[in-house]
Amino acid sequence: MTTFPRSPKLTKGAIVALDPLNPVASVIIFQYNPKQLSRQLQARTAGPEGAPNEALRLAGPPTETITISELELDAADQLEKGNDVATSMGIYPQLSALEMLLYPKSAAVIANTALLLAGTIEVIQPEAPLTLFIWGVKRVLPVRITGFTINEIQYDPNLNPTVASLNLTMSVLSYNDFPVTHPGYYVFLTHQVVKETMAVIGSGTRNA
């Protein structure tokens, strides 16, 4: 059975981690788009509740949490093609790439341990890479991954996972969370400008 030649090409979501100490970005393209994406927004008000003349003031963009449900990884296609990585390690590398977004680099841990042993009183904690959640060209967001659940479903004979399902939670980072010199400041500002444009289009739309 062949695919209809004019069927639209499906855009896949992705997570991209930009590390200033590593010129090669960590790009995690979703093998299959998740079955569900939930977003929760909460207003960020300026003054205390009930304060006169403050009811309509906003301290910044709303805090937003994104939850991805049932993000699937499956090595079946790669195994069928005889892919060496999938054959020897299953989907363990892809899972590791996601998990490492929550880990400080081991080199930084070793360096800080050495500083503490040398008597350094204050050690600067390592900074995570700028992580972007990309969901189509209109939604490119700086995020902090707050956690995820991994359900490993199938394994190869060496106990490497070959099928897994993930639920992923992210907090959107806005220009309130970055200094003005940080790229994340402008990524979010661009996202807001795009959203404002979409809102104008939406408010001008009338049902037939």
Secondary structure, 3 states (H helix, E strand, C coil): CCCCCCCCCCCCCEEEEEECCEEEEEEEECCCCCCEEEEEEECCECCCCCCCCCCCCECCCCEEEEEEEEEEEECHHHHHCCCHHHHHHCCHHHHHHHHHHHCCCHHHHHHHHHHHHCCCCCCCCCCCCEEEEECCCCCEEEEEEEEEEEEEEEECCCCCEEEEEEEEEEEECCHHHCCCCCHHHHHHHHHHHHHHHHHHHHHCCCCC
